[in-house]
Amino acid sequence: MKNVCVAVLSLAMLSACASRPESIAASYVSHEKYSANDCAQLSTYLSDARAGLQKVSAMQDSKANMDAATVFLALVPASKLTGDHAADVAKLKGEVEAIETAQIRKGCKAAKIA
């Protein structure tokens, strides 16, 4: 019975850890937000959004690594106390998808290559 309690407690602690960036779903962002922009502007916005996503994903990955270490050492994921960047990752993933959709609708070359 003690082993079952320890297993349930361990599972609960691990499920509370920060998610890896690749497992976070994109938030919905309307491509209409970008419909007034030309292809060059969309390309600039896309590279900015991708750079932001890369930065925030690295920060989220760091939080997930920290959680793994703190759960191992203290049985409490650090992100429960300090928060994580999952919402930012989801938002930026949505922005990237919206910009790519706007590029496709405009018929931009960059969208066809990607």
C-alpha positions as CSV (number, residue, x, y, z in Angstrom):
1,M,0.0,0.0,0.0
2,K,2.9,2.3,0.8
3,N,4.4,1.8,-2.7
4,V,1.0,2.6,-4.3
5,C,0.8,5.9,-2.3
6,V,4.4,6.8,-3.3
7,A,3.7,6.0,-7.0
8,V,0.5,8.1,-6.9
9,L,2.3,11.0,-5.2
10,S,5.2,10.8,-7.7
11,L,2.8,10.8,-10.6
12,A,0.9,13.8,-9.3
13,M,4.2,15.8,-8.8
14,L,5.5,14.9,-12.3
15,S,2.2,16.0,-13.9
16,A,2.5,19.4,-12.3
17,C,5.9,20.1,-14.0
18,A,6.3,22.7,-16.7
19,S,5.5,21.4,-20.2
20,R,8.1,21.1,-22.9
21,P,7.7,23.8,-25.6
22,E,7.0,21.2,-28.3
23,S,4.1,19.8,-26.4
24,I,2.3,23.2,-26.0
25,A,-0.5,23.8,-28.4
26,A,-0.7,27.1,-30.3
27,S,-3.3,29.7,-29.1
28,Y,-5.7,30.9,-31.8
29,V,-4.6,34.1,-33.4
30,S,-6.6,35.4,-36.4
31,H,-4.7,35.8,-39.7
32,E,-7.0,38.8,-40.3
33,K,-4.8,40.7,-38.0
34,Y,-2.1,40.6,-40.7
35,S,-4.3,40.9,-43.8
36,A,-3.5,44.6,-44.4
37,N,0.3,43.9,-44.6
38,D,2.3,43.2,-47.7
39,C,4.6,40.2,-48.2
40,A,7.7,42.0,-47.1
41,Q,6.1,43.1,-43.9
42,L,4.7,39.7,-43.3
43,S,8.2,38.2,-43.8
44,T,9.6,40.6,-41.2
45,Y,6.8,39.9,-38.7
46,L,7.3,36.1,-39.2
47,S,11.0,36.3,-38.5
48,D,10.4,38.4,-35.4
49,A,7.7,36.0,-34.2
50,R,10.0,33.0,-34.8
51,A,12.8,34.6,-33.0
52,G,10.5,35.4,-30.0
53,L,9.2,31.9,-30.1
54,Q,12.7,30.5,-30.0
55,K,13.7,32.7,-27.1
56,V,10.5,31.9,-25.0
57,S,10.8,28.2,-25.9
58,A,14.3,28.1,-24.5
59,M,13.1,29.8,-21.3
60,Q,10.3,27.3,-21.0
61,D,12.6,24.4,-21.7
62,S,14.8,25.7,-18.8
63,K,11.8,25.8,-16.5
64,A,11.0,22.2,-17.4
65,N,14.6,21.2,-16.7
66,M,14.5,23.1,-13.4
67,D,11.2,21.3,-12.5
68,A,12.8,17.9,-13.2
69,A,15.7,18.7,-10.8
70,T,13.6,20.2,-8.1
71,V,11.0,17.4,-8.1
72,F,13.9,15.0,-7.8
73,L,15.5,16.9,-4.9
74,A,12.5,18.5,-3.1
75,L,9.4,16.8,-4.5
76,V,8.0,20.2,-5.6
77,P,8.3,21.6,-9.1
78,A,9.8,25.0,-9.0
79,S,7.4,26.3,-11.7
80,K,4.6,26.0,-9.2
81,L,6.2,28.6,-7.1
82,T,7.8,30.8,-9.9
83,G,5.5,30.2,-12.9
84,D,6.5,29.2,-16.4
85,H,6.3,30.6,-19.9
86,A,3.7,28.2,-21.4
87,A,1.2,31.0,-22.2
88,D,3.9,33.0,-24.1
89,V,4.9,29.9,-26.1
90,A,1.3,29.2,-27.0
91,K,0.7,32.9,-28.0
92,L,3.8,33.1,-30.2
93,K,3.1,29.7,-31.8
94,G,-0.4,31.2,-32.7
95,E,1.2,34.3,-34.1
96,V,3.6,32.3,-36.3
97,E,0.6,30.2,-37.6
98,A,-1.4,33.4,-38.3
99,I,1.4,35.1,-40.2
100,E,2.0,32.0,-42.2
101,T,-1.7,31.8,-43.1
102,A,-1.7,35.5,-44.1
103,Q,1.3,34.8,-46.3
104,I,-0.4,31.9,-48.0
105,R,-3.6,33.9,-48.5
106,K,-1.6,36.8,-50.0
107,G,0.3,34.4,-52.3
108,C,3.7,35.4,-50.9
109,K,6.8,33.5,-52.3
110,A,8.2,32.9,-48.7
111,A,5.0,31.0,-47.8
112,K,5.3,28.8,-50.9
113,I,8.9,27.9,-50.1
114,A,8.3,27.2,-46.4
